[in-house]
Structure formats: C-alpha cells, structure tokens
Amino acid sequence: MKPASGQPDMPTRPVSTSTSATTTTPQTSSAVAIFLAFALCYFFSALLRAVTATLAPTFSTELGLRAADLGLLAGAYFFGFAALQLPLGSALDRRGPKRVLAALLLLAVLGCAGFALADGLVGLILSRVLIGMGVAACLMAPLTCYRMRFTAAMQLRANSWMLMTGSLGMLASTLPVQWLLPSWGWRGLFWAVGGLLLLSIAIVWWLVPRDELPVADVDIDADAKAGASAAQPAPATGLRAYVPIVRHPIFVRSAPMGFFIYGGLIAVQTLWAGPWLTRVAGWSTAQAAGGLFVINLSMLFAFMAWGAAMPRLTAKGFSVRALMLWGVPLSLLLIGWIVVSVEPAGAVTWALWCVSCTFVSLSQPVVAQSFAAHQAGRALSAFNLVIFAGVFVLQWGIGLGIDAFIANGLDEATSFRATLAIFGLCCGLSYLWYALPPRRWRASG
C-alpha cells in the first residue's frame, strides 16, 4: 500500500554494515514471537494504566482523595505518556523500536518502585508521571515495528490484537488486583509489577530481531551523504519533521475523535467507570471490581473480533472511514442514554459504550499507513499524543466538573450526569468534524 503522501515506502536495512536493501515479511513463527514479546510489555502497560480505577476506593479511604485528586493521580500517567510522544516518534524512526522500548521500560520500573515507596499525593503523582513516560513506547514501538516488517493486512490485525492484549491487562487490573489487595497491599502490587517489567525487557531483547531502519535514517558514508544532499534537500528534523504529519488531511480529520472519543474511552475505562458504579449506581467496592472485569472482558473480545474481521472486511472493500461513520454514532447514542436514564447505568451499559467506541481505534493503523515507512514512528506518536492528551484532560476535567457541580449545590449523581453530558457533546462535535470536514480536509481515510 502506497502512503497517501505520494512518497514510496523507503527500503529498509539492519543497523549494521549489511548492504541489505529491503525488508521481507517474517516467517510465521518469527512474527508470532515478535508479537508476543511486545504484547507482554503492553499487557503490563495497560494494567498500570487501568489499576487506578480498582484502587480508587482504597486511595479515597486511606489518603482522603477527592474526585479531582483521583482524576489528577490517574491523569498523571497520561501526562508523562503524552509528554514523551514527540521525542519518542523521532527516536523510534532513528534508533529503532527494540532499543527505545527497552530503555524506556527501565523508567517504568523506577516509577513502580517510587509509587510503592510514596507516602503522599505528590510522591504518587510524580511516580505515575515516571511510569507513564516509561511505558510510552509499549504500543508505539510494536506498531512501528509492524509498519516496517508486516503487510498492511497484518498491521490491521496486529494492531487490533495488541489492543486486545491491552484489554487483557486492564482485565487483570480488576478482580485479580482486588483479590490480591488483602494479602499484598497496593504497595506490594507495584513492587511485583516492577519486577515483571524487568523480565519483559529481557524477553523483548531475546525474541525481537535487531532493529531495522529506513535507509533515509541510517548513517551512510560522507561521499554518499554529499551526493544525496546535492540531489535533494535534507529531510526536516526535530519538531519540523512533524509539520507535514499534523497537516495531513487524514490526521486533521481523525484528531478530534482521537482526543474526545478514544481519549474519553480510556479515561472512563481506566478511572471513571469505577467511581460511577460505587457513587452513582450504589455498588460495593467488590461489585464495582466485578463490573470493571465485565467492561474489560468485553473490550478484550471486541479487539479480538476486530483483529479477526479487519483483513476480511478490507478484502471485501469496506473502508475504515465507512466503518467509523456508521459505528461511532452508536457510542454517541449510548452516552446520551447513560446521562438521561432514570436507572443508573450498570457495567453492561458501560461495556456496550466502551465497545462502540472501539470503531475509533481503526484510525491508528490508517494514520501510520498514510505516511512513508521512515515517518511511521512520528506519525503514530503524534496521533498517540493527541489521544493521551485527551485522556489526561478528560480524566482530570471530569473530576473537576464533578466537584464544581457539587460545589454549586447538585447532588453527586446529578453532578456525574451533568459532567458526562458536556463530555458527550464534545464527542458529538468531534464526530461531525470527521463526517463533515471543511473542503480542504476532505480526503479518504
């Protein structure tokens, strides 16, 4: 598949003195090993991302945290995650996914240790930021590797199954964490995850082949470099390299839905579904953990289904744009029902809303395929920055909104509903931007 920018895919070669000019699709066994190594890292990344939803009642009881404090604590992960996305994209393109992922995961190990040792909100927040920075490459590194090594159909399948693995990690953050809390405590849990992250680094280093980079980003001798510079201008570096990416029609059209719908999905799934079930629906802590288990199990099966179905759908001529245009309105209808329904929504309704939001996840591999291979890391990281900036803003913003409505005299349940109504309106506007963009941004995608 040629990128929409009109540039042909750049040939790739290993970072060595080899003169290999092209990258071939790996054998099935090698592809499976690559996927499983990356998937293990993403599993722990997702567990760390979502565990605050399960631990929210514990933090409220032990540390006296309010809604805004919980939102800030959960959002600190996404702040660190988002802050690293632009330098991460350049590093992935220039250094390779394997080395970048292994180096960053060491920061996550330190963050887990800091979280386990923290004795106040400030220490917890700083540790969460460090964890977010450390796992920032857990999805972008594999997607960049897949862009370099796999066919377009394999990329769509691998992307969905990586997200399925993330759902498995979120699943592990619910009832299993609730079961381990009495014996391990939340500090012991973070010590254990830190140790398992060290193991995952070793597995990636063992199973994933050495990094392969596009020729455009591999060092060549001075004579060849001089000849290339005489034939064409030097490629943009630093932030300038992101200008053509963020101006691309597919990126511009997809970004608002990525921010509000995809970001909102993660914000609710990893935090606000739990407090809704306990404070609005009146569920116990154990019941809420079971509800989160149902939500995350539903997401796991949804991404498993996308991974199985997408190659077949694309082979039959279904476009990602058409799937999102028809599928995303389901999420808008469901969030509206959650807001106005007399009976507070339970786990099943929230699970249906989360699953309906997964249509937006199809935009990620399409954004990557819209650019040449040597830009894949930057394109993916720029779009991921949009998504996780949305998560941070929405996790904290929903908490601030709830506290603000309570301060103005509304009861807690009504404050939740009013805040979600504003969120739903933003989601609807982002969908209209995608469906009916200005003429200059109308491109297939």
C-alpha positions in Angstrom: 0.0 0.0 0.0 1.4 3.3 -1.0 1.3 6.1 1.6 -1.2 8.9 0.9 1.6 11.5 0.9 2.6 10.2 -2.5 6.0 9.1 -1.5 7.0 5.4 -2.0 7.9 3.4 1.0 11.6 3.7 1.9 13.6 0.4 1.7 14.9 -0.8 5.0 18.1 -2.4 6.2 19.5 -3.5 9.5 21.5 -1.1 11.6 24.9 -2.6 10.7 27.3 -2.7 7.9 25.0 -5.0 5.9 24.0 -3.9 2.5 20.6 -5.5 2.6 18.1 -3.2 0.7 14.7 -4.5 1.5 12.6 -5.9 4.4 10.7 -9.1 3.9 7.7 -10.3 5.8 9.0 -12.5 8.7 8.2 -16.2 8.9 5.0 -17.0 10.9 6.9 -18.3 13.9 9.1 -15.2 14.0 6.1 -12.9 13.6 4.4 -14.7 16.5 7.5 -14.4 18.7 7.8 -10.6 17.9 4.1 -10.1 18.6 4.2 -12.0 21.9 7.3 -10.2 23.2 5.7 -6.8 22.5 2.3 -7.9 23.8 3.8 -8.8 27.2 5.1 -5.3 27.6 1.8 -3.8 26.5 -0.1 -6.0 29.0 1.8 -4.5 31.9 1.4 -1.0 30.5 -2.3 -1.4 30.3 -2.5 -2.9 33.8 -0.6 0.1 35.2 -2.9 2.4 33.2 -6.1 1.0 34.5 -5.3 -0.1 38.0 -6.3 3.3 39.5 -10.0 2.5 38.7 -9.8 -0.5 41.0 -7.7 1.2 43.7 -9.7 4.5 43.7 -11.8 3.5 46.7 -8.7 2.4 48.6 -6.9 5.7 47.8 -10.0 7.7 48.8 -10.2 5.8 52.1 -6.5 5.7 53.0 -5.4 9.1 51.6 -8.7 11.1 51.6 -8.6 11.9 47.9 -11.4 13.9 46.3 -12.7 13.3 42.7 -10.3 15.9 41.3 -7.4 14.4 43.2 -8.2 11.0 41.8 -8.5 12.4 38.3 -5.1 14.1 38.7 -3.5 11.0 40.0 -4.8 8.8 37.2 -4.2 11.5 34.6 -0.5 11.9 35.8 0.3 8.7 34.0 -1.1 10.1 30.7 0.6 13.4 31.2 4.0 11.6 31.4 2.9 9.4 28.5 1.9 12.3 26.3 4.9 14.4 27.1 7.2 11.8 25.6 5.3 11.1 22.4 7.0 13.7 20.0 10.6 12.8 21.0 9.6 9.2 21.1 8.5 9.3 17.5 11.8 10.6 16.3 13.7 8.1 18.4 11.7 5.2 17.0 12.4 6.2 13.5 16.1 6.9 14.1 17.0 4.3 16.8 14.6 1.5 16.2 11.7 0.2 18.3 13.5 -2.6 20.2 16.2 -0.4 21.7 13.9 2.5 22.5 11.3 0.3 24.2 13.9 -1.5 26.4 15.5 1.8 27.5 12.2 3.5 28.4 10.8 0.5 30.3 13.6 1.0 32.9 12.0 4.3 33.7 8.7 2.4 34.3 10.5 0.1 36.7 11.8 3.1 38.7 8.3 4.6 38.7 6.8 1.5 40.1 9.4 1.5 42.9 8.7 5.1 43.6 5.0 4.6 43.7 5.4 1.7 46.2 7.5 3.9 48.4 5.5 7.1 48.2 3.8 8.4 51.3 1.7 11.2 49.9 -0.2 12.5 46.9 2.8 14.4 45.4 5.0 11.4 45.5 2.3 9.2 44.0 1.7 11.8 41.2 5.4 12.1 40.3 5.8 8.3 40.3 2.8 8.0 38.0 4.3 10.5 35.6 7.5 8.5 35.5 5.5 5.3 34.9 3.7 7.0 32.1 7.0 8.1 30.5 8.4 4.6 30.9 5.6 2.8 29.1 5.2 5.5 26.4 6.6 3.2 23.7 4.7 0.0 24.7 2.3 0.4 21.8 4.1 2.8 19.5 7.3 0.6 19.4 5.4 -2.6 18.2 3.2 -0.6 15.7 6.4 1.0 14.3 8.0 -2.5 14.0 4.9 -3.9 12.3 4.8 -1.0 9.9 8.4 -1.8 8.9 8.0 -5.6 8.8 4.4 -6.6 8.2 1.9 -6.2 5.3 -1.0 -3.7 5.5 -3.5 -6.5 6.4 -1.2 -7.9 9.0 -0.8 -4.5 10.5 -4.5 -4.1 11.0 -4.8 -7.5 12.6 -1.7 -7.0 14.8 -2.9 -3.5 15.9 -6.3 -4.9 17.0 -4.7 -7.8 18.8 -2.3 -5.6 20.6 -5.3 -3.6 21.8 -6.8 -6.9 22.8 -3.7 -7.6 24.9 -4.1 -4.2 26.5 -7.7 -5.2 27.4 -6.3 -8.3 29.0 -4.0 -6.2 31.1 -6.9 -4.0 32.1 -8.9 -7.1 32.9 -6.0 -8.2 35.2 -6.3 -4.8 37.0 -9.8 -5.5 38.2 -10.8 -8.7 40.1 -7.3 -10.1 40.3 -6.0 -6.9 41.9 -9.0 -6.9 44.2 -8.2 -10.4 45.3 -4.5 -9.7 45.9 -5.0 -6.4 47.8 -5.7 -8.0 51.3 -2.5 -10.0 51.2 -0.2 -7.9 49.1 -1.5 -4.4 49.6 -1.3 -1.8 46.8 2.4 -1.2 47.5 3.3 -4.9 47.2 1.4 -5.0 43.9 3.6 -2.2 42.4 6.8 -3.9 43.6 5.6 -7.1 41.8 4.8 -5.3 38.6 8.2 -3.5 38.6 9.9 -6.9 38.8 7.8 -8.3 36.0 8.6 -5.3 33.8 12.3 -6.2 34.2 11.5 -9.7 33.0 9.6 -8.3 30.0 12.6 -6.2 29.0 14.8 -9.4 28.9 12.2 -11.2 26.8 12.0 -8.4 24.2 15.8 -8.3 23.9 15.8 -12.1 23.4 12.9 -12.5 21.0 12.7 -9.4 18.9 15.2 -9.2 16.0 17.7 -6.4 15.8 16.1 -3.1 14.7 15.7 -2.3 11.1 15.5 1.3 10.0 14.7 3.0 6.7 17.8 3.9 4.6 16.9 7.6 5.0 17.6 7.4 8.7 20.7 5.1 8.6 24.1 6.6 8.7 26.0 6.4 5.3 29.4 7.4 4.3 30.3 11.0 3.7 30.6 10.7 -0.1 27.1 9.1 -0.4 25.7 11.7 2.0 27.2 14.6 -0.1 25.7 13.1 -3.3 22.3 12.7 -1.7 22.3 16.3 -0.4 23.2 17.6 -3.9 20.3 15.7 -5.4 17.6 16.7 -2.8 17.2 18.9 0.3 17.9 17.4 3.7 14.9 16.0 5.4 13.3 18.0 8.2 14.4 17.1 11.8 13.1 17.8 15.3 9.6 19.4 15.6 9.8 20.5 11.9 9.5 16.8 10.9 6.0 16.7 12.4 4.6 19.6 10.4 3.7 17.6 7.3 2.2 14.9 9.6 -0.1 17.2 11.6 -1.2 19.0 8.4 -2.2 15.8 6.6 -5.9 15.6 5.9 -6.4 12.2 7.5 -4.6 13.3 10.6 -6.5 16.5 10.9 -9.9 14.8 10.4 -9.1 12.0 12.9 -7.5 14.0 15.7 -10.7 15.4 17.4 -12.3 12.0 17.6 -9.0 10.6 18.9 -8.9 13.3 21.6 -12.5 13.1 22.8 -13.9 9.6 21.9 -10.7 7.5 22.1 -9.3 9.6 24.9 -12.7 9.5 26.7 -12.9 5.8 26.3 -9.6 5.3 28.1 -10.4 7.9 30.7 -13.7 6.2 31.6 -12.3 2.6 31.4 -9.2 3.4 33.5 -10.9 5.6 36.1 -14.4 6.9 36.0 -16.3 3.7 35.4 -15.3 2.6 38.9 -16.5 5.7 40.8 -19.7 5.8 38.7 -20.6 2.3 39.8 -19.9 3.0 43.5 -21.1 6.6 43.8 -24.0 6.7 41.3 -25.1 3.1 40.9 -24.5 2.4 44.6 -22.4 -0.7 44.1 -20.0 -2.0 46.7 -16.2 -2.0 46.1 -16.2 -5.7 45.3 -19.2 -5.4 43.0 -17.6 -2.4 41.2 -14.4 -4.5 40.7 -16.6 -7.2 39.1 -18.2 -4.6 36.9 -14.9 -3.4 35.7 -14.0 -7.0 35.0 -17.1 -7.2 32.7 -16.2 -4.0 31.0 -12.6 -5.0 30.3 -13.6 -8.5 29.2 -16.0 -7.0 26.7 -13.2 -4.9 25.3 -10.9 -7.9 25.1 -13.4 -9.7 22.9 -14.1 -6.6 20.9 -10.5 -6.1 19.9 -10.1 -9.9 19.3 -13.1 -9.6 16.9 -11.6 -6.6 15.1 -8.3 -8.4 14.6 -10.1 -11.4 13.1 -12.5 -9.4 11.0 -10.5 -6.5 9.6 -8.5 -8.4 6.9 -11.7 -9.9 5.7 -13.6 -6.6 5.7 -10.9 -4.8 3.8 -10.6 -7.6 1.3 -14.4 -7.2 0.6 -14.0 -3.4 0.0 -15.1 -2.0 3.4 -13.2 1.2 4.2 -12.1 2.3 7.6 -13.8 5.6 7.1 -17.2 3.9 6.3 -16.9 1.7 9.4 -16.2 4.7 11.7 -19.0 6.8 10.1 -21.6 4.0 10.8 -20.2 2.8 14.0 -19.2 5.8 16.1 -22.9 7.1 16.4 -23.6 4.1 18.5 -21.3 5.4 21.2 -23.0 8.8 21.0 -26.4 7.3 21.5 -25.2 5.2 24.4 -23.5 8.1 26.3 -26.8 10.1 25.8 -28.7 7.2 27.3 -26.3 6.9 30.3 -26.9 10.6 31.0 -30.7 10.7 30.8 -31.6 7.2 32.0 -33.6 7.2 35.3 -31.9 4.0 36.4 -28.1 4.5 36.8 -26.1 2.7 34.1 -24.5 -0.6 35.2 -21.5 -2.4 34.0 -23.2 -3.9 30.9 -24.3 -0.5 29.6 -20.8 0.9 30.2 -19.3 -2.1 28.4 -21.6 -1.5 25.4 -20.5 2.1 25.3 -16.8 1.1 25.5 -17.1 -1.5 22.8 -18.9 1.0 20.5 -16.0 3.4 20.9 -13.6 0.9 19.5 -14.5 1.9 16.0 -12.2 4.9 16.5 -9.3 2.6 17.2 -9.3 1.7 13.5 -7.9 5.2 12.7 -4.5 4.4 14.3 -3.1 2.0 11.6 -4.6 4.1 8.9 -2.7 7.1 10.1 0.5 5.1 10.0 -0.2 3.8 6.5 -0.7 7.3 5.2 3.0 8.0 5.5 6.2 6.5 4.3 7.8 3.8 6.5 10.6 6.2 7.7 7.8 8.5 9.1 5.7 5.8 10.8 7.1 6.3 14.3 6.5 10.0 14.2 3.0 9.7 12.7 1.9 7.1 15.3 3.4 9.1 18.1 1.9 12.3 17.0 -1.6 10.7 16.9 -0.9 9.0 20.2 -0.1 12.3 21.7 -3.5 13.6 20.7 -5.2 10.5 22.2 -3.4 10.6 25.5 -3.5 14.4 25.9 -7.3 13.7 25.6 -7.1 11.1 28.3 -5.2 13.4 30.7 -7.5 16.4 30.0 -10.7 14.3 30.3 -9.7 12.3 33.4 -8.8 15.5 35.3 -11.5 17.5 33.7 -14.3 15.1 34.6 -13.2 15.2 38.2 -13.0 19.0 38.2 -16.5 19.1 36.6 -18.0 16.7 39.2 -16.5 18.7 42.1 -17.6 22.0 40.5 -21.3 20.9 40.1 -21.3 19.5 43.7 -19.9 22.9 45.0 -22.8 24.6 43.2 -25.4 22.5 45.0 -26.1 19.5 42.8 -26.0 16.0 44.4 -23.2 13.7 43.4 -25.2 11.5 40.9 -26.5 14.6 39.1 -23.0 16.1 39.0 -21.7 12.9 37.3 -24.5 13.1 34.7 -24.1 16.8 34.0 -20.3 16.4 33.5 -20.9 13.4 31.2 -23.4 15.4 29.2 -20.7 18.0 28.4 -18.3 15.2 27.5 -20.9 13.6 25.2 -21.5 17.0 23.5 -17.8 17.3 22.7 -17.7 13.7 21.4 -20.6 14.6 19.1 -18.9 17.7 17.7 -15.7 15.7 17.1 -17.7 13.1 15.1 -19.3 15.9 12.9 -15.8 17.3 12.2 -14.8 13.8 10.9 -18.0 13.2 8.9 -18.4 16.8 7.5 -15.0 18.4 7.5 -14.2 21.7 5.6 -13.4 21.1 1.9 -9.6 21.4 2.3 -9.5 18.4 4.8 -11.6 16.1 2.7 -9.5 13.0 2.0 -10.2 9.3 2.1 -9.3 7.6 5.4 
